[in-house]
Amino acid sequence: FVFSSGSVPNITTPDEIITDFVTAVDQLDIGAGIVAADISIVDGSLMVSSTYKTAASNAFADGDEVFIAYNVSGLGDALMAVDYNANNIFDDGDAFVKLVGVESASEILASDIIQY
């Protein structure tokens, strides 16, 4: 799965939905310059949409470029945000992707994120 700056234009709803992601088999290619230290993967079971967006902005402000929460709202899906415009805020111009069925830490790893 390949994403690039501007490919997902808003943060209202995930514009990209991946229904068949398998960790260690599939990879999320999100662009140049991303290293494991720039990726934050957290348990999102207690998050709702507004708290996810705040958590993503906070992660970006702390220097992360990719923020992933698995099992968001306890519904069994993950949300991924990528700070493509590098303004340290989760806003328009950043990627917003839903990964259906990603509900535990073992189902999404930093090594699943690659750069081109």
N, C-alpha and C positions, 0 to 999 in steps of 0.2 A: 504494500500500500504506500503510495507516494504522495506527499503533501509539499507545497511550497508556499512562500509568502504570497498572500493574496488569493490563494486557492479556496479559502473558506472565509468569507467576508464579514460574518457577524457573530455575536455571542448570545443572541436571543434563544435560538434552538440549535442543536448540533446539525450542521449542514451535511456532514458526512456521517454515515452510520455503517459500521462494520459489523456484520452479523456472524462471521465465521472465523474470528481471530483465534489463533492457537499459539500460545507462547512457545518459544524456541523453534517454531516451524515458520511462522509468519514474522515479518519485520515491518516496522513503521518507519519509513524513510522520510524524514522531516526537513532535511536541508543541511547545509554546511555549518560547521562550528559547534555542533552540539556534542558534549562529552558527558560521561556518566555523572560527573559532579554537578552538571547543570540540570539534572533530571530529578524531580521529586515525585515519589509514588507513595500514596497514603491510603489509609482505610477511610472510605467515605460513607460508611454506614449511618453516621449521625448527621450527614450533610443533606441540606435541601438545595435547591437551585441558587438561592441568594447567598447561602453560606459557602457553596462551592465557588462562586464567582469571587467572593471576598478572599477565600483561601488561595485561589489561583493568583489574584493580585498580590497577596502577601508573599507568596512563593516567588513571584517575578521580582518584587521589590527586594527580596533577599538574594537575588542573583540567579535564581533558577530560570531556565528558558522553556522547560517542559514541566507541566504539572498534571499528574494523573491521580485520580481518586477512583478506587475500585469499590464496587458494591454501594454506589451512591444511593442514599435514602433506604438502604437495605433491600433494594430492588434487584440486585444481581447484575448490574451493568456498571461499566467504568466510563468516566468522562476524561478526555484529554484536552488540555489547552496548550498552545504553543505561542510564545510571545514574539511573533514575527516582526512587529514594528519596534521592538526593543525599547519600549517606553516604560517598562516595569509595571504596567497596569493591564488587566485583562479587559480588552475593549475591541471595538471594530478594527479589523485588520489582522487580528490574531486567529489562529485556527481553533476550532471547537469540534471535537470528534467524539462520538459515542461508540463504545465497544460493547456490544451486546453479549451478555453471559460471562463477563469478566468480574467475578465476585470475590476473589481472594488474591493475596499477595503473590501466590505461586503462579497465578494466571497472567501476570504482566510483570516483566522484568526490565531493568534498565538496558540489558543487552538486547531486548527486542526493538529498541530505538536505535536507528542507524542514521548516518549522515551520508550525503552524496558529494 
